[in-house]
């Protein structure tokens, strides 16, 4: 009898784990808002960058440039667009050890919510540009993540006094706007560093 109960319990645990993995997979396919600890890294201008970054190399094989950022690909898929509160859009093309282990969030977070935040490392061409941006912006901010091949959709407005969340869409204009083609990234080359690249997570 006890063996039967143990077998049933094991089956239930297996089913629960399968549903949890499916939930994470489905969530990564939808636009979402996430609290992020935003750090900076750079290619030129002084110490603080590794040799790959100085050569503008990244985990997906693209050439690093302004408008790129490093993420944990298990949380944010490569090719996703990361939209900051001021409307700036970055492309998720790189990763790094400090991004994946969330060291900056765990060390500087003042609440459990901040300590559990994801880390996004924003690339700049020079150290001066990177530190200047970091000095003007808060370390933690809520970002929108739009998965690859998906357009930015409905945004949530601030909750009104009665406590309900109201969904609003961007205002329609008569002027046509150019569409943003989806970012296409290649698979990380197996011969390059296996995402163990250090030097990320400054600030």
Secondary structure, 3 states (H helix, E strand, C coil): CHHHHHHHHHHHHHHHHHHHHHHHHHHHCCCEEEEEEEEEEEEECCCCCCHHHHCCECCCCCECCCCEEECCCCCCCCCCEEECCCCCEEEEEECCHHHHCCHHHHHHCCCHHHHCCEEEEEEEEEHHHHHHHHHHCCCEEEEEEECCCCCCCCEECCCCCCCCCCEECCCCCCCCCCCCCCCCCCCCCCCCCCCCCCCCCEC
